[in-house]
Amino acid sequence: MALLFPVLSFMCGLILASSKFSAELKPLLSLLLARIFIPIVIIYNMVFYKSGSITLILFAFFSCFILFFVFLQLSKDRLASLCFSYTNMAWLGFPIAIAIFGTEHSMAMIPLYIGVSIFGNSWAVTSVSSEPQPKLYLLKKMLQSPPVIALILAGVLRCFDVQHFQNNLIVEWIYTLAKWSMSFAGMCVLGMWLRKTKVHWADIQTSAKLAVLKMLCGLILCGMAYFLLPLPNINTYIGVMFLLFCLPPAANIVALETHYQGTGVSAKYIASGTIVSVVVCVIYGVVVHLL
């Protein structure tokens, strides 16, 4: 079921893209995903904290910075570097992680998502802006992002010793519903989005080359993490950590670019990168299951 559900959700998105409700449904599902489903999953997993979560957050955050500056040295293009480093964890990351690793092991995606989100909310605006952004503005934007708000709420709840509610039926029901809704909404929106996007073969080829470079960087960073980070159960997490480097650019980059630069160049990076990433994730899933 874990493997089939994301595929069915993606196909549902492809079908719904042609309906008259798609214009309203896509932003609604995106809003529910970002503001409700993912924050609930974050709060649950951080309240009933598993050791190593803070390490995973820092790993994701600094990995994004390393990817950004590595590609900036190669391309001298801040927008392309942002597309290379700021990945789409919400739409594709969670459903693919659940499909490949199962519900329990894939929850390492939660702290990884928080780390990437903090990077995106603190650095994305700076990367696409032609004018330097005030540090106070960037801090405010980061603190107001749903993942950080969810992380703060989880910290507050832990202060009230609510860990004994983990086996409460209502809490479990809400968490399970949010988790599967997150998977459905992410893949459905992805299907609706790709159905309406035109991609050229040259863009696919470019994205394939970038995907190889990104995975090579991932192998190096995950290898260093495996031997150097004091992370409990590293054998369990390392596969999910590498998945971070198989994902496409975050979709909201194009919205930021349009707002600050008045262009939409990143749209082709995102669309072609998403198609390539889907193929890469399928191959990665097959390899993981064969091993």
Salt bridges, closest charged atoms under 4 A:
ASP203 OD2 - HIS200 ND1 3.71
